[in-house]
Amino acid sequence: MSTPVPDSPQTCTAFIGPLRLASGALAEVAVAVHRALEADPQTSILVFDDQTARLVDLDTRGDEAAVRARYAPESEPPRGRGRPKLGVVAREVTLLPRHWDWLSRQPGGASVALRKLVDGARSDGRSQVREAQEAAYRFMSAMGGDLPGFEEASRALFAGDRGGLEDRMAPWPADLREHVLRLAQGAWS
């Protein structure tokens, strides 16, 4: 298992089979996984990002202190020139000439126009609903793909039918049901 990438989740949840092992800050969940693997090295544990439900790969080598230190939140780097207080990050963007022409004619220039476009897309309620549905489905597929009513539960999720989803998941283990509903929370707006 490898160390986390820079976009590691702030919080995550670990499962041993259908049972929730731990949920919370990445460092705390990593320590819980470390303890479980020390108790039984053959244990199969899956850790999910609480926002996207993507699998998180943990490096649990060493003692608890080493694991905790590996996943402890990083302190803020020293501030440099520019607009670091705003969190501005410079990266390369490649566009066609017609796109650059359009951006150059926008009030405030290309950076302001791009930020407005991104903010507008992020605040679009449909995209937030879709992200919640996809996260819940990603988790459901990984943990409950072979459980009874999976297909019907998936259809209910994407139809925005919370009651139907809950009904189809009724025979599922409680920890799985609760986590699906937690991930899908933004899908009901």
N, C-alpha and C positions, 0 to 999 in steps of 0.2 A: 504494500500500500504506500502511496506517495504522500508527500506533504501537500498542504492545501495550495491552491493557486490564489493569486491576489484577490479574486472575486469570490472568496469563500463566503459561505452564508454566515449571517450573524447568529441565527438560531437554526437548530436542526432537531430531528427526532430519530432515535434508533429503535429498531425492532428486532426481536429474536422471534422468528416466525410471526405469528399474528399478535404477539404480546409486545407492548411498548416497554422498552428497556429504560429509556431516558429521553427527556425533551428539554431544550433550553440552549444556553450559550454553547458554542462549538467546543470550547475547552472543557466544559463540564461533561458534555456528552462523550467527548473523546476519552475522558478519564473513566466514565462508566463503561464504555466499550472495552477499554483496557482491562478493567477489573473482571468483566464477564469473560474475556478471552483468557485471562490468567486462571480463572476458576475452571474453564473448559476450553482448551485451545481449538477443539473441533466445532465449537459453536458457530453457526452461520448468522451473522448480524448484518442488517442493511440499515444504512443511515441516509436520511432524506433531508434535503434543504427545505425549510418550512415555507419558503416563498414559492419555489418552482417545482418542488417534489423531485428534483433531479438527485441522483445518487451522489453521495459525498464519500470520497475515498480518504480514509484516515490512516495515518501512520502511527501505530500504537507501540512501536518499539521503545525499549527503555523502561524506566520506572515511572510512577505516576507523575512525579515532578517534571520529568522530561516531556511527557505527553502534554501536561498542562501548559508548560512553557512554549511548546511547539505551536499550540493553538490559541494562546493568549492574544487578546486584541493588541495590535501594534500601537505604540505611542505615535502621536502626530509628528511627522517630519518637520524640520525647521522650515519656516516660511521663506520663500524666495521672492524675487521681484515679480511684478505683474499683479494679478488679482487672486492671490492664494486664499484670501479670506472668503472669497466667493466660491472657492473650490474649482476655479477654472483650470481645465487641463487642455494643453495643446496637443492635437493629433492631426494626422494628415487626412484630408478628404480629397477624393478624386471624383471630378465631375466633368461632364462634357462642356465645351465652350458655351453652348447656349444656356446651360445652367449657371455658369459663372456670370454670364451677361445679365441674366435675370436677377441673380443675387446682388450684383453690384448696383442695380437700380433700386433696391429696397432701402427704405429709411433705416439708418443705423448701420448699414453695410451687411456683409455676408454673415458674420457671426451672430448678429442680432436676429436676422431672418431665420437662420438655421435653428437657433434656440427657440424661437417662437413656433416654428414648425414642429419641433420635437415636443415641446410642452403641449401644444395642441393635440398631437397624436396621443401623448401619454394621458391627458385628461379625458379623452374620449371614453365614455362609459362602456361602449361596446368592446373596446380592447381590454379593459379591466375585467369584464365579464368573461371574455374568451380566455384570458390568462388564468383566471381562477378555474375555469372548466378544464383547461389543459393540464394544470397542475394536479387537480383532483383525479383526472383520468390517468395521468402518468403514474400516480401512486396506486390507483385501483388496478391498473394493468400489472404492475410489478408485484403487488401483494395479494390481489384478489381475482386475478384473471381466470382462475379455475374454480372460483366459488359459485354456488348456485345463484342465478339471477344476475350474473355479471353483465351480460349483454343488455338486459332490460334496464339495469341500473345505469349503464352508460348512456342509453337512449334518454332516460329521464334526466340525467345530468345535463346533457347538451340541449334538451328541450326546456331547461330552466324549471323543471318540476321537482321541487324539493321534497314534497310529500311522496311522490312516486319513487324518488331515489331512496328515501328512508324506508319505504315499504319493501323495495327490492333488496335492500341491504339488511333487513331485519334478522335473517338467519346467520349473518356474518359475525365474527368475533367483535366484541364491543370496542376494543382499541382501534381496530381497522375502521369501523363505522365512524367513530368519533373523529379520527384523523381525516377521513375523506370529507366529512362535513366541515371541519376546520379549514381545509384547503379550499373547499368550494364556497366558502362564506361570501366571497365577492361576486359569485355567479347569480345571486338572487335579486340583484337590483334592477 
